[in-house]
């Protein structure tokens, strides 16, 4: 996903979803600090929190 607009659209859709969602990705300041702040995350196999 290349643009901030696309990231924001996905975040809006995921927040509106009533089901449990699993999202896999990479560290990104927009996502980490704004769009998904406060959501539950889990560590990967190497112990890095995502």
Buried (B, 14 or more C-beta within 10 A) or exposed (E): EEEEEEBBEBBEEBEEEEEEEEEEEEEBEEBBEEBBEEEEEEEEEEEEEB
